[in-house]
Amino acid sequence: MQFYNAHSHIFNIKNAPKRFLNLFLPDVAANLVDKLTNTDAGSGMFQFLLSKLGGNLGKRYASFLQVGKSRNQREIFENLQKQYDDPHLKIIALTMYMEKCGAGPSETGYEGQLEGVLEVKKENPDNLLVFLGIDPRWKSTGKELRDTVEKYFETKIQINAERSVYPFVGLKIYPSLGFYAFDEKLKETFEWAAERGVPVLSHCSYLGGIYSNDTDYINNSLDPFDVYSGKSYSQNFGPGVPPPVPDKSKNFFKWILGQRDNLRNLNTCSYFLEPASFKTLIAYFSKEGKKPLKICLAHFGGEDHVLDEYNGKSGETLFGMVQQNWCSQIKDLIKKYPNVYTDIAYAVGNSQTHKAFLKDVQDIELQQNIMFGTDFFLTERVLPEKDDYATFKRAALNQVIGNTNAWEIMASENVEVFLKSKYY
């Protein structure tokens, strides 16, 4: 049986925006950290401080320092491979278009990130499966975006004189960088993907991950036209429903540090990726006569929402149009649409979530739609990959379900169905 990690990253800091650190730290500190972490000793010190003092975002950036300053993507991939006891495990690496998130361009440019990952793919044609990150701002029109995607997918990599392989097997979107999944410029690409069975994976974790720090842009982009409903986003929720409102909360400590706008932008960007924002897209591709679009709403809504849903807690007021736990919303979508998936990436690093995941995989309505993934390397300061993988695998192997177990269902069977297409 073939096993997979359905959610990982191998890009490095040269592929990230030049002001990436400034998303997490005050400008003065970010500039200092960037210089000092060019040494192993300096990097280690700041990893420790961020992981202890910076909260969830701090841990994510500490992980970026620990692994992301590797020389290249090959080094990161080899680091990841070494942490598994299964040498044949296949790893899905998700590329990301981060050039328009209000933190400046990257050193390599997005195309440079793709060139780097394809070099690693050529050396590891069987164990590395790559998802192509897309963003409506990458190209000037929807047609140009669709044509670019098709060209990337169809241009095979020559492995040797006898063999060539498709470079990409899926698409990745990251809406909290400043767009909705229902953006009109993505529609032609999603039509192309549905026709060919190409899966789409979207970040979907409440207040977790990277966000857009372009305040004016995001505040003016919260209630756009939804190409699938033919209405503005807020009108999808009924007549007279007010549009999304940018976060204007006050935080004196963040203000002193020059980080108040960053916190506000992080909160506001949750509108772009809330599960409710995917409903019209999913419904459109589920109509009779349409090819369904396989889409994974990754992270199961985030570890806090997973635990709150499992423990029956109502939680706090949310930044979003729908005041409902995100894990619960994703479950509702899966139960209504069999082409909707989720993965347990990042959240799996908190062992308290394991009991929730193993309960959910016993639910016949959810069982075939939950996939194993870790979110390497953004989890390294939370739990090293080898421990993350081994701890959950052990628990899942012990969860017997019929004639199989949770590990075989989540790390093999479900992933293979999700991936199956012309390209895999």
Beta strands, then each sheet from edge to edge (+ up, - down):
strand 1: 4-8
strand 2: 90-94
strand 3: 128-133
strand 4: 157-158
strand 5: 164-165
strand 6: 168-173
strand 7: 200-202
strand 8: 225-226
strand 9: 231-232
strand 10: 295-297
strand 11: 340-343
strand 12: 370-371
strand 13: 400-401
strand 14: 404-405
sheet 1: 1+ 2+ 3+ 6+ 7+ 10+ 11+ 12+
sheet 2: 4+ 5-
sheet 3: 8+ 9-
sheet 4: 13+ 14-
end
